[in-house]
Amino acid sequence: MFSYNQEPFWRIKNDSFFVMIRQASEIERLYIDFDSFFASVEQQLQPRLRKRPIGVLPFMSKATCIIAPSREAKPYGVKTGMRIKEALALCPDILFTPARHDVYVRLHHQIYQCIESCIHIDQACSIDEVVCTLLGRERNNLEALAHRIRKILTATIGTYITCSMGFAANRLLAKIASDFKKPKGTVIWHPQQYSEYLFTLELRDLPGIGRSMERRLHMANIHSVKKLYSMTAENMRTIWGSIEGERFWYGLHGYAIEPIATSRGMFGHSRILSPENRNPQDARNCARLLTVKAARRLRRDERTASTFGLSLRFENKIKWFGEENFALAADDHSFLNALTTLWTSAMQHNGNNKNKYPYRIKQVSISIYRLNKSEQTQGDLFSEDEQIQKTQGKQEKWLRLTQTMDEIVNKYGNKAASLGVWEDPPEGYAGAKIAFGRIPDLSDF
C-alpha cells in the first residue's frame, strides 16, 4: 500500500479561494492527453486524410483559421490559430476539413468509458485531456497500466486516435510530463527526479505560461524554468497578480493541491461569424439561436437567472456590450425579449456612429448570469401590487410553454418546437462548440 509523508493537510484561504495542500511523496496522478485530437478523429473517420497534413477549420471558408493541425502538419510549422493562407505557404499539400463537434463529443464519451474500465477518472479537463488519481496497487506497475489503457483504446476507438501519458506527484507535473514526449509517449516522473526534467524545458513549455506571462517573467529577470523554480511562492503570486501564481508554485514543487469545488456563475455562447454572415440580420439570427441554446442549458441545470448580456465585436475591433435585468426567469421568452431590447440599442449605436461602429459584425456573444437554483426561486405570493402579480403570472405561463417545447425538442430535435422560426445559419455556427474546460452535452447539438 502507498503512504504519504507525515505532513498534514494545510488549509489555505486566499482571495476567498480555499485549497488543500500537502507534500506528495509518491506518484499520485496520471494525466492523459490525446494527440492532435480533432485532426486524429478526422483521420480515423476519413481514410483519405490518413498520413496527410490536415487542418481542421471551424467552417469551410478562406477567411477562417486552423483550430487543430494534424501531427503531419506540425513539422511544417502549421499551428493552431494560423490563417489558411499562412498554412498553405508553409505546407502547400495541406488538406482542410470542417470541425464536427458533435462527433468529437460522442468519441470523448466512448474514450471516457475505455479509460474508466482501467482506472477511475477524476476529471475531464477538456475534450481530449483527463486526470486520474492512482490508488493502491495501481501504482505498482505504471507501464503495465499505460499499456492496458492504450490496448483498449486501440481496439475500441481505432489506431489513429492516440494519446500521451504523464505520471507524476500532482496534476500540474503529470500534465507537463504528458507533453514531454509527444506523440504517443509515456513519461514517469518520480518525486525525487522530476526537477531535472523540468529544467530542460523552456518557460513556454509550462501550462499557463503564454506570451504575456513569459513577458512578465522576463521583466522580473526570470528566463529559465530553473530560475522560476527557485522563486518563492510570494514572488510568484506577485508576478501572476493573483492566487494562481501561488498555486502554480506549489504545483511546480510537487505539492498535491485539492481545490474546493466552485459553483457555475453563468451560461453563455459565443461565435465568430464567417464573412458572408456578418450583416446585422444573420448576426441577430445567430444571437437568437445562441440565446435559446444557453437558456436550454440553464433549465437542464435547474437554474434561473436575472441578467442577460449581449456583446458584439465589429470587424474594426470596436466592441459593444449591454445587459438587461429582469425578475428571475428560465423561459425563452424572457431572454429573447432582453435580446431584442439590447439588439435595438446596439443597432441604434451603429446608426448614430456609422464611422465608428460599422454594421459588419464579426463576433456575437451572449451570456445569462446572476443565477439561482430553481427551488430557491419563489415569487412574492403576498404582493398586493397587481402589476407584479400580472407579470409573475405571465412568466409562469411562458415557463410552462417553454418546458413543453423542451420535451418536444428532446424527442424530435431542435426544429420541432421554438418561439419563431428555427433556421440554422450557414456553416451551422449556432450549434454547440467545444471550449477549453467545457465539454457540451450531446443534447446541446
Summary of the structure (lengths in Angstrom):
residues: 445
radius of gyration: 24.7
end to end distance: 44.9
largest distance: 72.4
contacts: 1356
relative contact order: 0.11
helix: 43%
strand: 22%
